Amino acid sequence: MLLISCPNCGSRDETEFHYGGQAHVAYPENPDELNDREWAEFLFYRDNTKGAFAERWLHSTGCRQWFNMLRDTVTYDILAVYPMGTPRPDAAGRLTAETGTGSTAADSTTTGTAAPSISGTSISGTSTPPASTIAPEGATK
Ligand code: ZN
């Protein structure tokens, strides 16, 4: 059982919350230009990170507000809780400056303007955050 610290309400039991999936999945910049495969990538393909993973949560029986949470998928440790639309903290829970492609920075549900385009090259995973490209321990054995 997780004890989740809602940014508005404080620490509450996990049962008060609903999981909302991976955070920082930006809406396509040019949705009319996507083919079916690119749409499928946007709609259904998510990272399966072992370790620090940014995810969305809804405090459904409390303030009914969405927020982001950085959680270790191995230990279930909550590394950070931060508002929607703000950059993903690093694995230590600190906010980091955006230096990469920005593909993980935009939160399409709140900004909608800084969303990177999903081009044909993104299918291979060029827009995924670095943490997801690291093979889990033992994956190659
Ligand atoms: Zn709340």
Backbone and ligand atoms as CSV (ligand in chain L), in Angstrom:
chain,resi,resn,atom,element,x,y,z
A,1,MET,N,N,0.843,-1.199,0.000
A,1,MET,CA,C,0.000,0.000,0.000
A,1,MET,C,C,0.876,1.246,0.000
A,2,LEU,N,N,0.579,2.136,-0.907
A,2,LEU,CA,C,1.350,3.376,-0.986
A,2,LEU,C,C,0.702,4.457,-0.138
A,3,LEU,N,N,1.529,5.272,0.449
A,3,LEU,CA,C,1.074,6.491,1.106
A,3,LEU,C,C,1.495,7.637,0.194
A,4,ILE,N,N,0.507,8.224,-0.487
A,4,ILE,CA,C,0.791,9.212,-1.515
A,4,ILE,C,C,0.543,10.599,-0.956
A,5,SER,N,N,1.498,11.480,-1.196
A,5,SER,CA,C,1.389,12.843,-0.708
A,5,SER,C,C,0.803,13.724,-1.798
A,6,CYS,N,N,-0.506,13.968,-1.714
A,6,CYS,CA,C,-1.162,14.859,-2.676
A,6,CYS,C,C,-0.632,16.279,-2.472
A,7,PRO,N,N,-0.323,16.997,-3.556
A,7,PRO,CA,C,0.184,18.367,-3.402
A,7,PRO,C,C,-0.830,19.294,-2.735
A,8,ASN,N,N,-2.110,18.945,-2.802
A,8,ASN,CA,C,-3.147,19.817,-2.228
A,8,ASN,C,C,-3.625,19.360,-0.863
A,9,CYS,N,N,-3.602,18.054,-0.636
A,9,CYS,CA,C,-4.252,17.509,0.558
A,9,CYS,C,C,-3.283,16.892,1.559
A,10,GLY,N,N,-2.077,16.626,1.149
A,10,GLY,CA,C,-1.147,15.959,2.043
A,10,GLY,C,C,-1.194,14.455,1.869
A,11,SER,N,N,-0.614,13.723,2.806
A,11,SER,CA,C,-0.496,12.278,2.697
A,11,SER,C,C,-1.840,11.597,2.843
A,12,ARG,N,N,-2.144,10.733,1.873
A,12,ARG,CA,C,-3.397,9.979,1.883
A,12,ARG,C,C,-3.108,8.560,1.423
A,13,ASP,N,N,-4.034,7.679,1.734
A,13,ASP,CA,C,-3.904,6.290,1.353
A,13,ASP,C,C,-4.031,6.132,-0.165
A,14,GLU,N,N,-3.340,5.149,-0.668
A,14,GLU,CA,C,-3.344,4.873,-2.107
A,14,GLU,C,C,-4.747,4.681,-2.677
A,15,THR,N,N,-5.655,4.155,-1.857
A,15,THR,CA,C,-7.001,3.850,-2.353
A,15,THR,C,C,-7.785,5.105,-2.731
A,16,GLU,N,N,-7.313,6.280,-2.325
A,16,GLU,CA,C,-7.997,7.518,-2.689
A,16,GLU,C,C,-7.610,8.001,-4.087
A,17,PHE,N,N,-6.640,7.326,-4.715
A,17,PHE,CA,C,-6.071,7.823,-5.961
A,17,PHE,C,C,-6.347,6.867,-7.111
A,18,HIS,N,N,-6.286,7.414,-8.308
A,18,HIS,CA,C,-6.339,6.603,-9.516
A,18,HIS,C,C,-5.085,6.872,-10.334
A,19,TYR,N,N,-4.536,5.800,-10.842
A,19,TYR,CA,C,-3.356,5.885,-11.680
A,19,TYR,C,C,-3.743,6.404,-13.054
A,20,GLY,N,N,-2.965,7.308,-13.600
A,20,GLY,CA,C,-3.307,7.903,-14.891
A,20,GLY,C,C,-2.326,7.626,-15.996
A,21,GLY,N,N,-1.433,6.684,-15.795
A,21,GLY,CA,C,-0.507,6.330,-16.858
A,21,GLY,C,C,0.736,7.196,-16.878
A,22,GLN,N,N,1.514,6.995,-17.920
A,22,GLN,CA,C,2.797,7.677,-18.059
A,22,GLN,C,C,2.597,9.181,-18.197
A,23,ALA,N,N,3.418,9.944,-17.511
A,23,ALA,CA,C,3.368,11.403,-17.611
A,23,ALA,C,C,4.236,11.876,-18.768
A,24,HIS,N,N,4.012,13.097,-19.168
A,24,HIS,CA,C,4.840,13.769,-20.183
A,24,HIS,C,C,4.734,13.122,-21.553
A,25,VAL,N,N,3.588,12.599,-21.893
A,25,VAL,CA,C,3.346,12.115,-23.247
A,25,VAL,C,C,2.703,13.277,-24.000
A,26,ALA,N,N,3.478,13.928,-24.800
A,26,ALA,CA,C,3.025,15.161,-25.448
A,26,ALA,C,C,2.109,14.870,-26.627
A,27,TYR,N,N,1.073,15.683,-26.771
A,27,TYR,CA,C,0.175,15.568,-27.920
A,27,TYR,C,C,0.954,15.918,-29.176
A,28,PRO,N,N,0.703,15.217,-30.273
A,28,PRO,CA,C,1.467,15.494,-31.500
A,28,PRO,C,C,1.304,16.942,-31.955
A,29,GLU,N,N,2.392,17.506,-32.415
A,29,GLU,CA,C,2.373,18.893,-32.862
A,29,GLU,C,C,1.549,19.054,-34.134
A,30,ASN,N,N,1.652,18.095,-35.043
A,30,ASN,CA,C,0.912,18.137,-36.299
A,30,ASN,C,C,0.090,16.856,-36.443
A,31,PRO,N,N,-1.013,16.776,-35.722
A,31,PRO,CA,C,-1.758,15.505,-35.705
A,31,PRO,C,C,-2.292,15.094,-37.071
A,32,ASP,N,N,-2.551,16.063,-37.947
A,32,ASP,CA,C,-3.083,15.717,-39.271
A,32,ASP,C,C,-2.053,15.003,-40.139
A,33,GLU,N,N,-0.797,15.111,-39.770
A,33,GLU,CA,C,0.267,14.540,-40.591
A,33,GLU,C,C,0.691,13.148,-40.140
A,34,LEU,N,N,0.079,12.637,-39.085
A,34,LEU,CA,C,0.484,11.327,-38.581
A,34,LEU,C,C,-0.179,10.211,-39.378
A,35,ASN,N,N,0.566,9.171,-39.617
A,35,ASN,CA,C,-0.044,7.987,-40.215
A,35,ASN,C,C,-0.568,7.093,-39.085
A,36,ASP,N,N,-1.181,5.999,-39.464
A,36,ASP,CA,C,-1.809,5.125,-38.459
A,36,ASP,C,C,-0.802,4.597,-37.444
A,37,ARG,N,N,0.375,4.242,-37.929
A,37,ARG,CA,C,1.381,3.709,-37.011
A,37,ARG,C,C,1.820,4.767,-36.008
A,38,GLU,N,N,1.999,6.004,-36.470
A,38,GLU,CA,C,2.415,7.076,-35.566
A,38,GLU,C,C,1.319,7.391,-34.547
A,39,TRP,N,N,0.052,7.325,-34.981
A,39,TRP,CA,C,-1.041,7.508,-34.036
A,39,TRP,C,C,-1.052,6.404,-32.993
A,40,ALA,N,N,-0.825,5.190,-33.456
A,40,ALA,CA,C,-0.782,4.070,-32.522
A,40,ALA,C,C,0.339,4.260,-31.509
A,41,GLU,N,N,1.477,4.745,-31.993
A,41,GLU,CA,C,2.596,5.015,-31.079
A,41,GLU,C,C,2.183,6.024,-30.007
A,42,PHE,N,N,1.508,7.087,-30.446
A,42,PHE,CA,C,1.099,8.133,-29.501
A,42,PHE,C,C,0.044,7.612,-28.522
A,43,LEU,N,N,-0.913,6.866,-29.026
A,43,LEU,CA,C,-2.042,6.457,-28.189
A,43,LEU,C,C,-1.722,5.301,-27.251
A,44,PHE,N,N,-0.958,4.339,-27.743
A,44,PHE,CA,C,-0.862,3.073,-27.006
A,44,PHE,C,C,0.526,2.703,-26.518
A,45,TYR,N,N,1.569,3.225,-27.127
A,45,TYR,CA,C,2.918,2.790,-26.772
A,45,TYR,C,C,3.441,3.624,-25.615
A,46,ARG,N,N,3.790,2.937,-24.543
A,46,ARG,CA,C,4.323,3.627,-23.375
A,46,ARG,C,C,5.602,2.937,-22.934
A,47,ASP,N,N,6.417,3.720,-22.245
A,47,ASP,CA,C,7.655,3.167,-21.719
A,47,ASP,C,C,7.339,2.161,-20.611
A,48,ASN,N,N,8.206,1.190,-20.477
A,48,ASN,CA,C,8.079,0.197,-19.422
A,48,ASN,C,C,9.369,0.228,-18.620
A,49,THR,N,N,9.516,1.310,-17.888
A,49,THR,CA,C,10.781,1.618,-17.245
A,49,THR,C,C,10.978,0.819,-15.972
A,50,LYS,N,N,12.170,0.299,-15.826
A,50,LYS,CA,C,12.570,-0.294,-14.548
A,50,LYS,C,C,13.376,0.759,-13.811
A,51,GLY,N,N,12.805,1.285,-12.744
A,51,GLY,CA,C,13.462,2.360,-12.012
A,51,GLY,C,C,12.556,3.581,-11.944
A,52,ALA,N,N,13.156,4.751,-11.949
A,52,ALA,CA,C,12.387,5.995,-11.815
A,52,ALA,C,C,11.482,6.187,-13.023
A,53,PHE,N,N,10.190,6.374,-12.758
A,53,PHE,CA,C,9.208,6.480,-13.825
A,53,PHE,C,C,8.225,7.595,-13.479
A,54,ALA,N,N,8.023,8.521,-14.405
A,54,ALA,CA,C,7.101,9.639,-14.185
A,54,ALA,C,C,5.699,9.215,-14.598
A,55,GLU,N,N,4.746,9.378,-13.709
A,55,GLU,CA,C,3.385,8.941,-13.985
A,55,GLU,C,C,2.381,9.968,-13.459
A,56,ARG,N,N,1.181,9.901,-14.019
A,56,ARG,CA,C,0.117,10.814,-13.621
A,56,ARG,C,C,-0.787,10.127,-12.607
A,57,TRP,N,N,-1.258,10.897,-11.650
A,57,TRP,CA,C,-2.176,10.373,-10.647
A,57,TRP,C,C,-3.299,11.371,-10.431
A,58,LEU,N,N,-4.475,10.841,-10.128
A,58,LEU,CA,C,-5.647,11.659,-9.829
A,58,LEU,C,C,-6.073,11.395,-8.392
A,59,HIS,N,N,-6.213,12.455,-7.612
A,59,HIS,CA,C,-6.728,12.281,-6.252
A,59,HIS,C,C,-8.248,12.255,-6.339
A,60,SER,N,N,-8.765,11.098,-6.738
A,60,SER,CA,C,-10.167,10.991,-7.145
A,60,SER,C,C,-11.158,11.157,-5.997
A,61,THR,N,N,-10.815,10.753,-4.794
A,61,THR,CA,C,-11.762,10.913,-3.690
A,61,THR,C,C,-11.369,12.065,-2.782
A,62,GLY,N,N,-10.427,12.869,-3.225
A,62,GLY,CA,C,-10.015,14.029,-2.435
A,62,GLY,C,C,-10.288,15.310,-3.192
A,63,CYS,N,N,-9.224,15.975,-3.614
A,63,CYS,CA,C,-9.370,17.265,-4.282
A,63,CYS,C,C,-9.704,17.113,-5.765
A,64,ARG,N,N,-9.692,15.869,-6.281
A,64,ARG,CA,C,-10.002,15.582,-7.681
A,64,ARG,C,C,-9.064,16.308,-8.640
A,65,GLN,N,N,-7.835,16.521,-8.215
A,65,GLN,CA,C,-6.849,17.194,-9.052
A,65,GLN,C,C,-5.798,16.186,-9.529
A,66,TRP,N,N,-5.315,16.390,-10.751
A,66,TRP,CA,C,-4.245,15.583,-11.306
A,66,TRP,C,C,-2.905,16.137,-10.876
A,67,PHE,N,N,-1.958,15.266,-10.727
A,67,PHE,CA,C,-0.581,15.673,-10.461
A,67,PHE,C,C,0.340,14.593,-10.998
A,68,ASN,N,N,1.601,14.909,-11.057
A,68,ASN,CA,C,2.609,13.954,-11.518
A,68,ASN,C,C,3.380,13.406,-10.332
A,69,MET,N,N,3.831,12.184,-10.501
A,69,MET,CA,C,4.612,11.565,-9.444
A,69,MET,C,C,5.753,10.786,-10.079
A,70,LEU,N,N,6.929,10.943,-9.515
A,70,LEU,CA,C,8.079,10.156,-9.936
A,70,LEU,C,C,8.239,9.008,-8.952
A,71,ARG,N,N,8.071,7.783,-9.476
A,71,ARG,CA,C,8.054,6.611,-8.605
A,71,ARG,C,C,9.042,5.581,-9.132
A,72,ASP,N,N,9.737,4.954,-8.224
A,72,ASP,CA,C,10.637,3.863,-8.601
A,72,ASP,C,C,9.803,2.602,-8.767
A,73,THR,N,N,9.818,2.043,-9.968
A,73,THR,CA,C,8.962,0.889,-10.242
A,73,THR,C,C,9.494,-0.399,-9.637
A,74,VAL,N,N,10.702,-0.365,-9.116
A,74,VAL,CA,C,11.269,-1.554,-8.475
A,74,VAL,C,C,10.957,-1.544,-6.984
A,75,THR,N,N,11.239,-0.412,-6.344
A,75,THR,CA,C,11.103,-0.326,-4.890
A,75,THR,C,C,9.776,0.292,-4.456
A,76,TYR,N,N,9.041,0.875,-5.387
A,76,TYR,CA,C,7.811,1.617,-5.123
A,76,TYR,C,C,8.057,2.878,-4.308
A,77,ASP,N,N,9.308,3.291,-4.173
A,77,ASP,CA,C,9.591,4.542,-3.485
A,77,ASP,C,C,9.076,5.704,-4.320
A,78,ILE,N,N,8.418,6.638,-3.661
A,78,ILE,CA,C,7.965,7.855,-4.325
A,78,ILE,C,C,9.097,8.869,-4.237
A,79,LEU,N,N,9.654,9.224,-5.401
A,79,LEU,CA,C,10.836,10.075,-5.433
A,79,LEU,C,C,10.463,11.547,-5.452
A,80,ALA,N,N,9.317,11.876,-6.062
A,80,ALA,CA,C,8.894,13.275,-6.144
A,80,ALA,C,C,7.424,13.330,-6.504
A,81,VAL,N,N,6.753,14.354,-6.028
A,81,VAL,CA,C,5.394,14.694,-6.447
A,81,VAL,C,C,5.456,16.126,-6.929
A,82,TYR,N,N,4.928,16.375,-8.152
A,82,TYR,CA,C,5.077,17.713,-8.724
A,82,TYR,C,C,3.862,18.021,-9.599
A,83,PRO,N,N,3.575,19.298,-9.796
A,83,PRO,CA,C,2.361,19.686,-10.521
A,83,PRO,C,C,2.409,19.319,-11.998
A,84,MET,N,N,1.231,19.148,-12.581
A,84,MET,CA,C,1.125,18.949,-14.015
A,84,MET,C,C,1.740,20.161,-14.720
A,85,GLY,N,N,2.392,19.913,-15.838
A,85,GLY,CA,C,2.949,21.003,-16.624
A,85,GLY,C,C,4.332,21.433,-16.218
A,86,THR,N,N,4.868,20.826,-15.176
A,86,THR,CA,C,6.231,21.159,-14.777
A,86,THR,C,C,7.158,20.041,-15.219
A,87,PRO,N,N,8.448,20.371,-15.411
A,87,PRO,CA,C,9.383,19.351,-15.909
A,87,PRO,C,C,9.544,18.193,-14.949
A,88,ARG,N,N,9.940,17.079,-15.519
A,88,ARG,CA,C,10.191,15.871,-14.746
A,88,ARG,C,C,11.446,16.051,-13.904
A,89,PRO,N,N,11.369,15.797,-12.606
A,89,PRO,CA,C,12.586,15.826,-11.787
A,89,PRO,C,C,13.506,14.668,-12.163
A,90,ASP,N,N,14.762,14.774,-11.761
A,90,ASP,CA,C,15.660,13.655,-12.011
A,90,ASP,C,C,15.371,12.536,-11.020
A,91,ALA,N,N,16.130,11.465,-11.125
A,91,ALA,CA,C,15.849,10.283,-10.311
A,91,ALA,C,C,15.984,10.552,-8.824
A,92,ALA,N,N,16.706,11.613,-8.468
A,92,ALA,CA,C,16.855,11.955,-7.058
A,92,ALA,C,C,15.731,12.855,-6.581
A,93,GLY,N,N,14.796,13.179,-7.488
A,93,GLY,CA,C,13.673,13.993,-7.101
A,93,GLY,C,C,13.890,15.482,-7.267
A,94,ARG,N,N,15.033,15.872,-7.847
A,94,ARG,CA,C,15.315,17.286,-8.042
A,94,ARG,C,C,14.817,17.709,-9.418
A,95,LEU,N,N,14.346,18.931,-9.505
A,95,LEU,CA,C,13.961,19.460,-10.804
A,95,LEU,C,C,15.213,19.691,-11.628
A,96,THR,N,N,15.155,19.287,-12.891
A,96,THR,CA,C,16.304,19.439,-13.761
A,96,THR,C,C,15.996,20.439,-14.857
A,97,ALA,N,N,17.040,21.102,-15.299
A,97,ALA,CA,C,16.877,22.011,-16.433
A,97,ALA,C,C,16.682,21.188,-17.686
A,98,GLU,N,N,15.854,21.691,-18.567
A,98,GLU,CA,C,15.589,20.965,-19.808
A,98,GLU,C,C,16.735,21.215,-20.777
A,99,THR,N,N,17.504,20.186,-21.046
A,99,THR,CA,C,18.629,20.333,-21.950
A,99,THR,C,C,18.519,19.434,-23.170
A,100,GLY,N,N,17.624,18.500,-23.144
A,100,GLY,CA,C,17.520,17.561,-24.250
A,100,GLY,C,C,16.626,18.077,-25.352
A,101,THR,N,N,15.925,17.154,-25.978
A,101,THR,CA,C,15.068,17.520,-27.085
A,101,THR,C,C,13.762,18.135,-26.609
A,102,GLY,N,N,13.504,18.047,-25.327
A,102,GLY,CA,C,12.262,18.570,-24.804
A,102,GLY,C,C,11.109,17.615,-24.992
A,103,SER,N,N,11.384,16.448,-25.462
A,103,SER,CA,C,10.294,15.525,-25.761
A,103,SER,C,C,9.580,15.059,-24.505
A,104,THR,N,N,10.235,15.144,-23.382
A,104,THR,CA,C,9.584,14.690,-22.157
A,104,THR,C,C,9.123,15.863,-21.319
A,105,ALA,N,N,9.360,17.080,-21.760
A,105,ALA,CA,C,9.054,18.227,-20.914
A,105,ALA,C,C,7.615,18.681,-21.056
A,106,ALA,N,N,7.097,18.663,-22.237
A,106,ALA,CA,C,5.778,19.231,-22.455
A,106,ALA,C,C,4.704,18.317,-21.893
A,107,ASP,N,N,3.796,18.903,-21.205
A,107,ASP,CA,C,2.654,18.148,-20.710
A,107,ASP,C,C,1.458,18.628,-21.503
A,108,SER,N,N,1.039,17.823,-22.448
A,108,SER,CA,C,0.056,18.276,-23.421
A,108,SER,C,C,-1.280,18.613,-22.784
A,109,THR,N,N,-1.545,18.059,-21.609
A,109,THR,CA,C,-2.846,18.314,-21.001
A,109,THR,C,C,-2.920,19.710,-20.416
A,110,THR,N,N,-1.795,20.345,-20.218
A,110,THR,CA,C,-1.841,21.670,-19.624
A,110,THR,C,C,-1.233,22.734,-20.516
A,111,THR,N,N,-0.320,22.370,-21.391
A,111,THR,CA,C,0.314,23.389,-22.219
A,111,THR,C,C,-0.170,23.315,-23.654
A,112,GLY,N,N,0.026,22.192,-24.285
A,112,GLY,CA,C,-0.449,22.012,-25.637
A,112,GLY,C,C,0.314,22.772,-26.678
A,113,THR,N,N,1.304,23.560,-26.294
A,113,THR,CA,C,2.010,24.361,-27.279
A,113,THR,C,C,3.429,23.879,-27.512
A,114,ALA,N,N,4.046,23.316,-26.507
A,114,ALA,CA,C,5.442,22.929,-26.626
A,114,ALA,C,C,5.595,21.462,-27.011
A,115,ALA,N,N,4.512,20.866,-27.457
A,115,ALA,CA,C,4.571,19.448,-27.772
A,115,ALA,C,C,5.447,19.196,-28.988
A,116,PRO,N,N,6.383,18.292,-28.876
A,116,PRO,CA,C,7.211,17.976,-30.032
A,116,PRO,C,C,6.424,17.159,-31.045
A,117,SER,N,N,6.815,17.284,-32.281
A,117,SER,CA,C,6.129,16.502,-33.298
A,117,SER,C,C,6.568,15.058,-33.216
A,118,ILE,N,N,5.668,14.196,-33.570
A,118,ILE,CA,C,6.019,12.790,-33.664
A,118,ILE,C,C,6.287,12.524,-35.131
A,119,SER,N,N,7.523,12.417,-35.468
A,119,SER,CA,C,7.888,12.213,-36.863
A,119,SER,C,C,8.064,10.724,-37.119
A,120,GLY,N,N,8.333,10.420,-38.360
A,120,GLY,CA,C,8.525,9.024,-38.706
A,120,GLY,C,C,9.706,8.404,-38.014
A,121,THR,N,N,10.644,9.223,-37.610
A,121,THR,CA,C,11.836,8.695,-36.967
A,121,THR,C,C,11.606,8.399,-35.499
A,122,SER,N,N,10.519,8.914,-34.945
A,122,SER,CA,C,10.317,8.720,-33.516
A,122,SER,C,C,9.836,7.310,-33.196
A,123,ILE,N,N,9.430,6.586,-34.194
A,123,ILE,CA,C,8.945,5.230,-33.952
A,123,ILE,C,C,10.042,4.375,-33.339
A,124,SER,N,N,11.258,4.648,-33.743
A,124,SER,CA,C,12.364,3.842,-33.234
A,124,SER,C,C,12.717,4.211,-31.812
A,125,GLY,N,N,12.078,5.214,-31.273
A,125,GLY,CA,C,12.304,5.520,-29.875
A,125,GLY,C,C,13.209,6.703,-29.630
A,126,THR,N,N,13.411,7.563,-30.609
A,126,THR,CA,C,14.296,8.696,-30.406
A,126,THR,C,C,13.693,9.720,-29.462
A,127,SER,N,N,12.399,9.679,-29.251
A,127,SER,CA,C,11.786,10.669,-28.381
A,127,SER,C,C,11.563,10.137,-26.969
A,128,THR,N,N,11.998,8.943,-26.702
A,128,THR,CA,C,11.824,8.405,-25.368
A,128,THR,C,C,12.911,8.930,-24.456
A,129,PRO,N,N,12.605,9.100,-23.187
A,129,PRO,CA,C,13.605,9.602,-22.258
A,129,PRO,C,C,14.749,8.603,-22.094
A,130,PRO,N,N,15.913,9.108,-21.736
A,130,PRO,CA,C,17.089,8.243,-21.639
A,130,PRO,C,C,16.907,7.066,-20.693
A,131,ALA,N,N,16.178,7.241,-19.619
A,131,ALA,CA,C,16.040,6.179,-18.640
A,131,ALA,C,C,15.402,4.939,-19.236
A,132,SER,N,N,14.536,5.153,-20.223
A,132,SER,CA,C,13.834,4.001,-20.782
A,132,SER,C,C,14.695,3.234,-21.773
A,133,THR,N,N,15.786,3.842,-22.227
A,133,THR,CA,C,16.609,3.160,-23.214
A,133,THR,C,C,17.646,2.268,-22.557
A,134,ILE,N,N,17.764,2.389,-21.270
A,134,ILE,CA,C,18.711,1.546,-20.555
A,134,ILE,C,C,18.061,0.197,-20.287
A,135,ALA,N,N,18.685,-0.835,-20.738
A,135,ALA,CA,C,18.121,-2.166,-20.561
A,135,ALA,C,C,18.102,-2.514,-19.081
A,136,PRO,N,N,17.032,-3.115,-18.652
A,136,PRO,CA,C,16.989,-3.544,-17.252
A,136,PRO,C,C,18.114,-4.535,-16.965
A,137,GLU,N,N,18.482,-4.595,-15.717
A,137,GLU,CA,C,19.554,-5.505,-15.349
A,137,GLU,C,C,19.169,-6.936,-15.721
A,138,GLY,N,N,20.077,-7.591,-16.340
A,138,GLY,CA,C,19.837,-8.977,-16.699
A,138,GLY,C,C,19.050,-9.148,-17.974
A,139,ALA,N,N,18.711,-8.062,-18.649
A,139,ALA,CA,C,17.856,-8.165,-19.828
A,139,ALA,C,C,18.593,-8.827,-20.989
A,140,THR,N,N,19.897,-8.708,-21.016
A,140,THR,CA,C,20.652,-9.246,-22.139
A,140,THR,C,C,21.256,-10.593,-21.832
A,141,LYS,N,N,21.011,-11.102,-20.670
A,141,LYS,CA,C,21.608,-12.376,-20.289
A,141,LYS,C,C,20.732,-13.536,-20.731
L,1,ZN,ZN,ZN,-5.776,15.981,-3.109
